[in-house]
Amino acid sequence: MKSGNQNEVFVPAASPSTWLGVMGGGQLGRMFAHAAQAMGYKVAVLEPAKDCPAGHAADHLLSAGYTDAAALQELGAQCAAVTTEFENVPADSLALLAAQAFVAPSAACVSVAQDRLAEKQFFTDCAQRSGVLPAPHRAIRSTADIDTLPDELFPGILKTARMGYDGKGQVRVRSRDEARSAFDQMKGVACVLEKMLPLAYEVSVLAARGADGQAVVYPIAENVHRDGILFTTTVPGPNVTADCAARAQAAALEIIARLAYVGVLCIEFFVLQDGTLVVNEMAPRPHNSGHYTIDACITSQFAQQVRAMARLPLGDARQHSPSVMLNILGDLWFADGDDRPREPAWDQVLALPGANLHLYGKDDPRRGRKMGHVTFVAATMAEAQQRFAQACRIFGITA
């Protein structure tokens, strides 16, 4: 049964008659579809591209733009609940869908995460209770704003307020002149300048909240990025102290509650060299750093999203095995600078104990393109890290 009234109780029915909708056709939508289908739901995906990872797995693909009124009407009429698998789906489209179906997360929540300026203001507003602030920053909407920047913000990172991801839309600037040049290169769109801080390591916190206010938080993930793209996620984080984990989890629960968020939310934090915790950004969806939950936790982040959408009780977020997740990029298909792609040695990697391969159904490997991931689980972290190192040698990449 579905209702357009967000406050009306939705009675879930894990049967073929119940459809869940996804805005976006990427790999996150694909893994969501697998989790939903395992629980008895059918999945409809709205995505402009006809050939897409989520479309391959979905029971129904609506090939249309995210603002297509007819397609939104069809998706809302078909589905009991709708979610998004990436943060740049127009919030207005989610608001339109909410007139017909339960939408999780809501348009209001997604709109905050879509704008770095709004996001940082929200984090600042949360800080009185969360105890965690964003990095010192300043909004840049014109070159005149650059002239008034305090000197202590340099060196910094100039980021576009909207549409940036995986290191895109970001430039490191050491001076006011470099900030002006970078702002011009970004064609004068609204930006935020963040002060560069003495970073020790990066962590992410995956949290989930139901429509009833129940919330759960997963173990802290320690992340390593290369060229702005996630390289590895290790859980439990080898550098994460018990105090740091407690502060990050408490801050995540405060943020998700203050947003009145429903669904899975990932919040990224910086841990500075003096132990200070700084909130960086949030993703209103399952996240690359949460892929380890498929193989290492009782309830995966994707099954958790299904539960939240269907207004079912949230699942157990406990981790049952230490894990290291390796992102698989298209670079692996090109050995020693050869422009002819060749298939990586999956057989050798899968011969390693505890190796779990997940490929996203993308036929065109390209350098820097996310093609899949491998999660290594073991009885101890040392074993998981050993298998990860062995896989890196097989793939020919530096661990």
Backbone hydrogen bonds in HBPLUS format (Angstrom, degrees):
<---DONOR---> <-ACCEPTOR-->    atom                        ^
c    i                          cat <-CA-CA->   ^        H-A-AA   ^      H-
h    n   atom  resd res      DA  || num        DHA   H-A  angle D-A-AA Bond
n    s   type  num  typ     dist DA aas  dist angle  dist       angle   num
A0008-GLU N   A0005-ASN O   3.08 MM   3  5.33 152.4  2.16 107.7 116.1     1
A0015-SER N   A0013-ALA O   2.67 MM   2  5.47 129.6  1.92 114.2  97.6     2
A0018-THR N   A0015-SER O   3.01 MM   3  5.78 173.1  2.01 129.9 131.7     3
A0042-LYS N   A0018-THR O   3.08 MM  24  6.31 166.1  2.10 157.1 160.8     4
A0080-ALA N   A0019-TRP O   2.85 MM  61  5.86 159.2  1.90 153.8 154.3     5
A0020-LEU N   A0042-LYS O   2.82 MM  22  6.25 155.3  1.88 159.3 166.0     6
A0044-ALA N   A0020-LEU O   2.95 MM  24  6.30 158.0  2.00 151.0 157.7     7
A0021-GLY N   A0081-ALA O   2.79 MM  60  6.12 166.5  1.80 153.3 157.8     8
A0083-THR N   A0021-GLY O   2.89 MM  62  6.19 151.8  1.97 139.2 145.1     9
A0022-VAL N   A0044-ALA O   2.85 MM  22  6.29 143.6  1.98 155.9 166.5    10
A0046-LEU N   A0022-VAL O   2.92 MM  24  6.31 163.3  1.95 168.7 172.7    11
A0023-MET N   A0083-THR O   2.85 MM  60  6.20 151.5  1.93 143.2 152.5    12
A0085-GLU N   A0023-MET O   3.07 MM  62  6.19 165.9  2.09 157.1 154.0    13
A0024-GLY N   A0046-LEU O   2.95 MM  22  5.92 163.3  1.98 155.1 160.3    14
A0054-ALA N   A0025-GLY O   2.89 MM  29  4.56 173.0  1.90 126.4 125.4    15
A0030-ARG N   A0026-GLY O   3.12 MM   4  6.47 145.1  2.25 141.7 152.2    16
A0031-MET N   A0027-GLN O   2.97 MM   4  6.24 162.4  2.00 151.7 154.0    17
A0032-PHE N   A0028-LEU O   2.94 MM   4  6.09 149.1  2.04 140.8 150.2    18
A0033-ALA N   A0029-GLY O   2.91 MM   4  6.06 155.3  1.97 142.3 148.6    19
A0034-HIS N   A0030-ARG O   3.08 MM   4  6.45 156.4  2.14 147.3 153.0    20
A0035-ALA N   A0031-MET O   3.12 MM   4  6.35 158.3  2.17 143.1 148.5    21
A0036-ALA N   A0032-PHE O   2.87 MM   4  6.12 162.7  1.89 157.9 162.8    22
A0037-GLN N   A0033-ALA O   2.89 MM   4  5.99 165.7  1.91 154.2 158.0    23
A0038-ALA N   A0034-HIS O   3.07 MM   4  6.20 146.4  2.19 139.7 148.5    24
A0039-MET N   A0036-ALA O   3.02 MM   3  5.19 138.8  2.19  99.8 111.8    25
A0041-TYR N   A0036-ALA O   3.03 MM   5  5.34 162.4  2.06 143.8 138.2    26
A0040-GLY N   A0037-GLN O   3.06 MM   3  5.00 164.0  2.09 104.3 107.9    27
A0059-ASP N   A0043-VAL O   2.89 MM  16  5.33 139.8  2.05 140.7 153.6    28
A0060-HIS N   A0043-VAL O   3.19 MM  17  6.54 136.0  2.39 153.9 153.8    29
A0045-VAL N   A0060-HIS O   2.88 MM  15  6.34 157.7  1.92 160.9 167.6    30
A0062-LEU N   A0045-VAL O   2.71 MM  17  5.96 175.1  1.72 168.6 170.4    31
A0047-GLU N   A0062-LEU O   3.01 MM  15  6.33 160.2  2.05 158.5 163.6    32
A0064-ALA N   A0047-GLU O   3.22 MM  17  5.70 128.8  2.49 101.9 111.6    33
A0056-HIS N   A0052-CYS O   3.12 MM   4  6.43 143.1  2.26 154.5 164.2    34
A0057-ALA N   A0054-ALA O   3.09 MM   3  5.30 131.0  2.34 100.3 112.9    35
A0058-ALA N   A0054-ALA O   2.89 MM   4  5.99 139.6  2.06 150.3 162.8    36
A0068-ASP N   A0065-GLY O   3.15 MM   3  5.18 167.0  2.17 107.9 111.1    37
A0072-LEU N   A0068-ASP O   2.93 MM   4  6.15 161.1  1.97 158.4 164.3    38
A0073-GLN N   A0069-ALA O   2.95 MM   4  6.10 152.9  2.03 144.0 151.6    39
A0074-GLU N   A0070-ALA O   2.97 MM   4  6.23 153.4  2.04 144.1 151.1    40
A0075-LEU N   A0071-ALA O   2.87 MM   4  6.10 162.6  1.90 152.6 157.1    41
A0076-GLY N   A0072-LEU O   2.93 MM   4  6.01 166.3  1.95 148.5 152.6    42
A0077-ALA N   A0073-GLN O   2.98 MM   4  6.06 150.8  2.07 142.0 150.0    43
A0078-GLN N   A0074-GLU O   3.01 MM   4  6.10 144.7  2.14 142.9 151.9    44
A0079-CYS N   A0075-LEU O   3.05 MM   4  6.05 152.1  2.13 151.8 157.7    45
A0102-PHE N   A0080-ALA O   3.30 MM  22  6.44 164.6  2.33 140.8 136.9    46
A0082-VAL N   A0102-PHE O   2.80 MM  20  6.26 150.4  1.88 157.5 165.9    47
A0104-ALA N   A0082-VAL O   3.00 MM  22  6.39 159.0  2.04 161.5 168.4    48
A0093-SER N   A0090-PRO O   3.02 MM   3  5.42 132.7  2.25 105.8 117.6    49
A0094-LEU N   A0090-PRO O   3.40 MM   4  6.89 150.8  2.49 145.3 152.9    50
A0095-ALA N   A0091-ALA O   2.97 MM   4  6.30 151.8  2.05 149.4 157.6    51
A0096-LEU N   A0092-ASP O   3.03 MM   4  6.31 149.3  2.13 142.0 149.5    52
A0097-LEU N   A0093-SER O   3.01 MM   4  6.29 157.5  2.07 146.2 152.2    53
A0098-ALA N   A0094-LEU O   3.03 MM   4  6.23 141.7  2.18 142.2 152.2    54
A0099-ALA N   A0096-LEU O   3.19 MM   3  5.71 160.4  2.23 111.2 117.1    55
A0100-GLN N   A0097-LEU O   2.91 MM   3  5.61 161.4  1.95 121.5 127.3    56
A0101-ALA N   A0097-LEU O   2.93 MM   4  6.02 165.4  1.95 159.2 163.9    57
A0110-VAL N   A0106-SER O   3.08 MM   4  6.37 168.1  2.09 156.5 159.5    58
A0111-SER N   A0107-ALA O   2.91 MM   4  6.01 153.8  1.98 148.8 155.9    59
A0113-ALA N   A0109-CYS O   3.41 MM   4  6.80 159.5  2.46 147.9 152.3    60
A0114-GLN N   A0110-VAL O   2.99 MM   4  6.17 130.2  2.24 145.2 159.5    61
A0115-ASP N   A0112-VAL O   3.42 MM   3  5.79 161.5  2.46 108.2 113.2    62
A0119-GLU N   A0115-ASP O   2.83 MM   4  6.02 159.0  1.87 158.1 165.4    63
A0116-ARG N   A0161-ALA O   2.76 MM  45  4.73 167.8  1.77 140.0 142.1    64
A0120-LYS N   A0116-ARG O   2.91 MM   4  6.00 160.8  1.95 143.6 147.7    65
A0121-GLN N   A0117-LEU O   3.10 MM   4  6.28 154.8  2.17 143.3 150.3    66
A0122-PHE N   A0118-ALA O   2.92 MM   4  6.13 151.9  2.00 143.3 151.4    67
A0123-PHE N   A0119-GLU O   2.89 MM   4  6.23 160.5  1.93 152.1 157.0    68
A0124-THR N   A0120-LYS O   2.94 MM   4  6.11 155.0  2.00 142.8 149.8    69
A0125-ASP N   A0121-GLN O   2.91 MM   4  6.18 152.4  1.99 145.3 152.9    70
A0126-CYS N   A0122-PHE O   2.97 MM   4  6.26 140.1  2.14 144.7 156.0    71
A0126-CYS N   A0123-PHE O   3.13 MM   3  5.01 124.0  2.46  90.5 105.0    72
A0127-ALA N   A0123-PHE O   3.10 MM   4  6.19 124.2  2.43 138.9 152.7    73
A0127-ALA N   A0124-THR O   3.18 MM   3  5.13 142.0  2.33  96.7 107.4    74
A0129-ARG N   A0126-CYS O   3.01 MM   3  5.86 141.7  2.16 124.6 132.6    75
A0130-SER N   A0126-CYS O   2.80 MM   4  5.77 173.8  1.80 154.9 155.9    76
A0131-GLY N   A0127-ALA O   2.73 MM   4  4.78 148.2  1.83 122.0 130.0    77
A0279-VAL N   A0133-LEU O   3.08 MM 146  5.92 150.0  2.17 126.1 132.3    78
A0195-LYS N   A0136-PRO O   2.93 MM  59  5.61 169.8  1.94 164.4 165.2    79
A0138-ARG N   A0193-LEU O   3.00 MM  55  5.41 139.3  2.17 140.9 152.9    80
A0193-LEU N   A0138-ARG O   2.95 MM  55  5.41 169.4  1.96 159.2 160.3    81
A0140-ILE N   A0191-CYS O   2.84 MM  51  4.95 170.0  1.85 139.1 136.2    82
A0191-CYS N   A0140-ILE O   2.79 MM  51  4.95 165.4  1.81 151.8 156.0    83
A0145-ASP N   A0142-SER O   3.02 MM   3  5.39 136.1  2.22 105.0 116.0    84
A0146-ILE N   A0143-THR O   3.05 MM   3  5.16 126.2  2.35  96.9 110.7    85
A0147-ASP N   A0143-THR O   3.29 MM   4  6.72 146.3  2.41 144.8 153.1    86
A0148-THR N   A0145-ASP O   3.26 MM   3  5.40 138.3  2.44  97.6 108.3    87
A0149-LEU N   A0146-ILE O   3.21 MM   3  5.28 168.2  2.23 108.2 111.2    88
A0153-LEU N   A0150-PRO O   3.14 MM   3  5.95 171.0  2.15 124.4 127.0    89
A0154-PHE N   A0151-ASP O   3.10 MM   3  5.90 168.3  2.12 125.1 127.8    90
A0196-MET N   A0155-PRO O   3.00 MM  41  5.90 173.7  2.00 140.7 139.3    91
A0156-GLY N   A0173-VAL O   2.82 MM  17  5.42 165.6  1.84 164.4 168.0    92
A0173-VAL N   A0156-GLY O   2.84 MM  17  5.42 170.5  1.85 149.4 152.6    93
A0157-ILE N   A0194-GLU O   2.77 MM  37  5.21 149.8  1.86 145.9 156.3    94
A0194-GLU N   A0157-ILE O   2.96 MM  37  5.21 166.3  1.98 140.5 143.9    95
A0158-LEU N   A0171-VAL O   2.79 MM  13  5.24 160.7  1.82 165.0 159.0    96
A0171-VAL N   A0158-LEU O   2.91 MM  13  5.24 150.7  2.00 144.4 154.0    97
A0159-LYS N   A0192-VAL O   2.89 MM  33  5.36 169.1  1.90 154.0 157.4    98
A0192-VAL N   A0159-LYS O   2.80 MM  33  5.36 149.0  1.90 151.3 161.8    99
A0160-THR N   A0169-GLY O   2.95 MM   9  5.41 156.3  2.00 151.5 157.5   100
A0161-ALA N   A0190-ALA O   2.83 MM  29  5.57 167.4  1.85 142.6 138.3   101
A0168-LYS N   A0165-TYR O   2.82 MM   3  5.23 164.3  1.85 120.9 124.8   102
A0179-ALA N   A0175-SER O   2.99 MM   4  6.26 148.1  2.10 142.7 152.1   103
A0180-ARG N   A0176-ARG O   2.95 MM   4  6.30 152.2  2.03 148.1 155.0   104
A0181-SER N   A0177-ASP O   3.04 MM   4  6.32 162.8  2.07 150.0 154.1   105
A0182-ALA N   A0178-GLU O   2.91 MM   4  6.08 162.9  1.94 149.1 153.8   106
A0183-PHE N   A0179-ALA O   2.88 MM   4  5.98 156.7  1.93 146.4 153.2   107
A0184-ASP N   A0180-ARG O   2.98 MM   4  6.22 152.2  2.06 147.2 154.4   108
A0185-GLN N   A0181-SER O   2.97 MM   4  6.29 154.8  2.04 146.1 153.2   109
A0186-MET N   A0182-ALA O   2.97 MM   4  6.26 138.8  2.15 143.2 154.3   110
A0188-GLY N   A0183-PHE O   3.08 MM   5  5.60 167.2  2.10 162.6 159.1   111
A0187-LYS N   A0184-ASP O   2.86 MM   3  4.96 152.2  1.94 109.3 113.6   112
A0189-VAL N   A0186-MET O   3.42 MM   3  6.23 163.4  2.45 119.0 122.2   113
A0199-LEU N   A0197-LEU O   2.85 MM   2  5.67 112.8  2.31 117.9 101.3   114
A0273-GLN N   A0198-PRO O   2.93 MM  75  5.93 149.1  2.03 164.9 165.9   115
A0200-ALA N   A0271-VAL O   2.80 MM  71  5.68 161.3  1.83 150.2 154.3   116
A0201-TYR N   A0271-VAL O   3.25 MM  70  5.48 157.1  2.31 145.5 150.4   117
A0271-VAL N   A0201-TYR O   2.92 MM  70  5.48 162.9  1.95 174.8 169.4   118
A0223-ASN N   A0202-GLU O   2.93 MM  21  5.53 162.7  1.96 140.1 145.9   119
A0203-VAL N   A0269-PHE O   3.01 MM  66  5.32 167.5  2.03 146.5 150.6   120
A0269-PHE N   A0203-VAL O   2.81 MM  66  5.32 173.9  1.81 155.2 156.9   121
A0204-SER N   A0221-ALA O   2.90 MM  17  5.32 147.6  2.00 144.0 153.2   122
A0221-ALA N   A0204-SER O   3.15 MM  17  5.32 173.7  2.15 162.7 160.7   123
A0205-VAL N   A0267-ILE O   2.80 MM  62  5.24 160.2  1.84 149.1 155.5   124
A0267-ILE N   A0205-VAL O   2.93 MM  62  5.24 162.2  1.96 144.6 150.0   125
A0218-TYR N   A0206-LEU O   2.87 MM  12  5.48 173.0  1.87 172.8 174.7   126
A0207-ALA N   A0265-LEU O   2.88 MM  58  5.36 175.3  1.88 163.9 165.3   127
A0265-LEU N   A0207-ALA O   2.81 MM  58  5.36 168.9  1.82 158.3 161.4   128
A0208-ALA N   A0216-VAL O   2.93 MM   8  5.42 158.6  1.97 155.7 157.8   129
A0216-VAL N   A0208-ALA O   2.89 MM   8  5.42 154.8  1.95 151.2 158.9   130
A0209-ARG N   A0263-GLY O   3.04 MM  54  5.50 152.0  2.12 141.6 148.7   131
A0263-GLY N   A0209-ARG O   2.90 MM  54  5.50 158.7  1.95 150.0 156.0   132
A0210-GLY N   A0214-GLN O   2.79 MM   4  5.32 159.9  1.83 157.2 164.3   133
A0213-GLY N   A0210-GLY O   2.99 MM   3  5.36 163.6  2.01 115.3 118.6   134
A0222-GLU N   A0234-THR O   3.01 MM  12  5.27 178.9  2.01 151.4 151.5   135
A0234-THR N   A0222-GLU O   2.90 MM  12  5.27 164.1  1.92 151.6 156.4   136
A0224-VAL N   A0232-THR O   3.00 MM   8  5.31 156.1  2.06 150.2 152.1   137
A0231-PHE N   A0224-VAL O   2.72 MM   7  5.55 162.4  1.75 153.5 157.0   138
A0232-THR N   A0224-VAL O   3.21 MM   8  5.31 154.6  2.28 136.8 144.2   139
A0226-ARG N   A0229-ILE O   2.87 MM   3  5.39 163.8  1.90 155.4 154.3   140
A0229-ILE N   A0226-ARG O   3.00 MM   3  5.39 167.9  2.01 117.0 120.6   141
A0327-ASN N   A0231-PHE O   2.99 MM  96  5.37 175.0  2.00 154.9 155.7   142
A0233-THR N   A0325-MET O   2.99 MM  92  5.04 148.5  2.09 136.3 144.4   143
A0325-MET N   A0233-THR O   2.75 MM  92  5.04 168.5  1.76 153.9 158.0   144
A0235-VAL N   A0323-SER O   3.02 MM  88  5.48 168.6  2.03 154.1 157.4   145
A0323-SER N   A0235-VAL O   2.92 MM  88  5.48 163.4  1.95 159.9 165.3   146
A0240-VAL N   A0237-GLY O   3.20 MM   3  5.19 152.5  2.28 103.8 112.1   147
A0245-ALA N   A0241-THR O   2.94 MM   4  6.17 164.4  1.96 153.8 158.1   148
A0246-ALA N   A0242-ALA O   2.99 MM   4  6.15 159.4  2.04 145.2 150.6   149
A0247-ARG N   A0243-ASP O   3.00 MM   4  6.22 160.2  2.04 149.9 154.9   150
A0248-ALA N   A0244-CYS O   2.94 MM   4  6.11 162.6  1.97 153.3 158.1   151
A0249-GLN N   A0245-ALA O   2.94 MM   4  6.05 164.7  1.96 152.1 156.4   152
A0250-ALA N   A0246-ALA O   2.97 MM   4  6.04 158.4  2.02 144.3 150.6   153
A0251-ALA N   A0247-ARG O   2.96 MM   4  6.10 157.6  2.01 144.5 150.7   154
A0252-ALA N   A0248-ALA O   2.96 MM   4  6.15 156.4  2.02 146.0 152.5   155
A0253-LEU N   A0249-GLN O   3.02 MM   4  6.24 157.5  2.07 147.6 153.2   156
A0254-GLU N   A0250-ALA O   3.02 MM   4  6.26 150.4  2.11 144.6 152.7   157
A0255-ILE N   A0251-ALA O   2.94 MM   4  6.16 160.1  1.98 151.3 156.5   158
A0256-ILE N   A0252-ALA O   2.95 MM   4  6.13 167.6  1.97 153.6 156.6   159
A0257-ALA N   A0253-LEU O   3.08 MM   4  6.06 150.8  2.17 137.0 144.8   160
A0258-ARG N   A0254-GLU O   2.93 MM   4  6.03 162.2  1.96 148.8 154.0   161
A0259-LEU N   A0255-ILE O   3.08 MM   4  6.22 147.8  2.19 144.9 152.8   162
A0261-TYR N   A0256-ILE O   3.19 MM   5  5.51 166.9  2.21 168.3 169.6   163
A0260-ALA N   A0257-ALA O   2.93 MM   3  4.98 145.0  2.05 101.4 112.6   164
A0266-CYS N   A0283-ALA O   3.08 MM  17  5.18 172.9  2.09 151.1 152.9   165
A0283-ALA N   A0266-CYS O   2.77 MM  17  5.18 156.7  1.82 152.7 160.2   166
A0268-GLU N   A0281-GLU O   2.77 MM  13  5.40 169.6  1.78 169.2 172.6   167
A0280-ASN N   A0268-GLU O   2.76 MM  12  5.42 165.1  1.79 150.8 151.7   168
A0270-PHE N   A0278-VAL O   2.70 MM   8  5.03 162.1  1.73 153.9 160.1   169
A0278-VAL N   A0270-PHE O   2.87 MM   8  5.03 163.1  1.90 154.2 156.9   170
A0272-LEU N   A0276-THR O   2.87 MM   4  5.19 170.4  1.88 156.5 158.9   171
A0275-GLY N   A0272-LEU O   2.87 MM   3  5.19 161.9  1.90 116.9 120.6   172
A0285-ARG N   A0283-ALA O   2.88 MM   2  5.62 137.9  2.06 104.7  92.9   173
A0290-GLY N   A0287-HIS O   2.81 MM   3  5.20 155.0  1.87 113.3 121.9   174
A0291-HIS N   A0288-ASN O   3.24 MM   3  5.58 168.7  2.25 114.4 115.5   175
A0293-THR N   A0290-GLY O   3.06 MM   3  5.74 156.7  2.11 117.4 123.5   176
A0294-ILE N   A0291-HIS O   3.13 MM   3  5.91 162.1  2.17 121.5 125.5   177
A0295-ASP N   A0292-TYR O   3.13 MM   3  5.82 133.2  2.36 116.0 124.8   178
A0296-ALA N   A0292-TYR O   2.89 MM   4  5.84 145.2  2.01 153.4 163.8   179
A0297-CYS N   A0293-THR O   3.30 MM   4  4.72 145.6  2.43 117.5 117.0   180
A0320-HIS N   A0296-ALA O   2.79 MM  24  5.73 146.2  1.90 143.7 155.2   181
A0298-ILE N   A0318-ARG O   3.03 MM  20  5.95 158.5  2.08 167.4 173.1   182
A0304-GLN N   A0300-SER O   2.94 MM   4  6.13 149.8  2.03 146.0 155.3   183
A0305-GLN N   A0301-GLN O   3.07 MM   4  6.26 144.0  2.20 132.8 141.2   184
A0306-VAL N   A0302-PHE O   3.09 MM   4  6.42 153.4  2.16 145.2 151.9   185
A0307-ARG N   A0303-ALA O   3.01 MM   4  6.29 161.5  2.05 147.4 151.9   186
A0308-ALA N   A0304-GLN O   2.98 MM   4  6.25 161.0  2.01 150.0 154.7   187
A0309-MET N   A0305-GLN O   2.97 MM   4  6.14 164.5  1.99 150.5 154.7   188
A0310-ALA N   A0306-VAL O   2.94 MM   4  6.07 162.6  1.97 155.3 160.0   189
A0312-LEU N   A0307-ARG O   2.85 MM   5  4.83 163.4  1.88 150.5 151.3   190
A0311-ARG N   A0308-ALA O   3.20 MM   3  4.98 155.1  2.26  97.9 104.9   191
A0378-ALA N   A0322-PRO O   3.31 MM  56  5.91 147.9  2.42 149.8 155.7   192
A0324-VAL N   A0376-PHE O   3.00 MM  52  5.24 146.1  2.11 139.2 150.0   193
A0376-PHE N   A0324-VAL O   2.84 MM  52  5.24 169.0  1.85 149.3 152.7   194
A0326-LEU N   A0374-VAL O   2.78 MM  48  5.24 167.9  1.80 158.6 162.1   195
A0374-VAL N   A0326-LEU O   2.94 MM  48  5.24 156.0  2.00 146.9 154.7   196
A0328-ILE N   A0372-GLY O   2.73 MM  44  4.86 159.8  1.76 142.5 136.1   197
A0371-MET N   A0328-ILE O   2.77 MM  43  5.56 162.8  1.80 158.0 163.1   198
A0372-GLY N   A0328-ILE O   3.20 MM  44  4.86 141.4  2.36 139.6 137.0   199
A0332-LEU N   A0329-LEU O   3.19 MM   3  6.23 164.4  2.21 129.5 130.7   200
A0330-GLY N   A0369-ARG O   2.82 MM  39  5.19 134.9  2.02 137.7 152.1   201
A0333-TRP N   A0330-GLY O   3.07 MM   3  5.74 160.6  2.11 120.0 125.3   202
A0334-PHE N   A0331-ASP O   2.97 MM   3  5.50 165.8  1.99 119.6 124.1   203
A0342-ARG N   A0333-TRP O   2.71 MM   9  4.99 149.6  1.80 134.6 145.1   204
A0338-ASP N   A0335-ALA O   2.87 MM   3  5.53 166.6  1.89 127.4 131.8   205
A0346-TRP N   A0344-PRO O   2.85 MM   2  5.70 133.4  2.06 109.4  94.7   206
A0349-VAL N   A0345-ALA O   3.27 MM   4  6.62 160.1  2.32 151.5 157.0   207
A0350-LEU N   A0346-TRP O   2.80 MM   4  5.96 165.2  1.82 159.2 163.5   208
A0351-ALA N   A0348-GLN O   3.32 MM   3  5.17 144.2  2.45  91.1 101.3   209
A0352-LEU N   A0349-VAL O   3.01 MM   3  5.55 160.6  2.05 113.2 119.5   210
A0355-ALA N   A0352-LEU O   3.28 MM   3  5.76 150.9  2.37 141.8 137.0   211
A0377-VAL N   A0354-GLY O   2.96 MM  23  4.92 159.1  2.01 133.4 137.1   212
A0356-ASN N   A0375-THR O   2.90 MM  19  5.15 140.5  2.06 140.3 152.9   213
A0375-THR N   A0356-ASN O   2.94 MM  19  5.15 158.2  1.99 143.4 147.0   214
A0358-HIS N   A0373-HIS O   2.86 MM  15  5.34 154.1  1.93 170.2 177.0   215
A0373-HIS N   A0358-HIS O   2.83 MM  15  5.34 152.9  1.90 148.8 158.1   216
A0360-TYR N   A0371-MET O   3.02 MM  11  5.75 165.5  2.04 156.1 152.3   217
A0369-ARG N   A0366-ARG O   2.95 MM   3  5.37 164.3  1.98 135.7 137.0   218
A0384-ALA N   A0380-THR O   3.18 MM   4  6.52 161.1  2.22 147.4 152.5   219
A0385-GLN N   A0381-MET O   2.86 MM   4  6.07 163.5  1.89 159.0 162.9   220
A0386-GLN N   A0382-ALA O   2.97 MM   4  6.11 143.9  2.10 138.5 148.6   221
A0387-ARG N   A0383-GLU O   3.01 MM   4  6.31 159.7  2.05 153.8 157.6   222
A0388-PHE N   A0384-ALA O   2.99 MM   4  6.22 154.7  2.06 145.4 153.0   223
A0389-ALA N   A0385-GLN O   2.96 MM   4  6.16 158.7  2.01 144.3 149.3   224
A0390-GLN N   A0386-GLN O   2.97 MM   4  6.25 153.7  2.04 146.3 153.8   225
A0391-ALA N   A0387-ARG O   2.95 MM   4  6.20 154.9  2.01 147.4 153.8   226
A0392-CYS N   A0388-PHE O   2.97 MM   4  6.29 155.2  2.04 150.4 157.3   227
A0393-ARG N   A0389-ALA O   3.12 MM   4  6.43 153.4  2.19 145.2 151.5   228
A0394-ILE N   A0390-GLN O   3.05 MM   4  6.39 154.6  2.12 146.1 153.2   229
A0395-PHE N   A0391-ALA O   2.84 MM   4  6.12 159.6  1.88 155.3 160.7   230
A0396-GLY N   A0392-CYS O   2.83 MM   4  5.88 123.8  2.15 137.3 152.4   231
A0397-ILE N   A0392-CYS O   2.94 MM   5  5.17 161.4  1.98 147.5 149.8   232
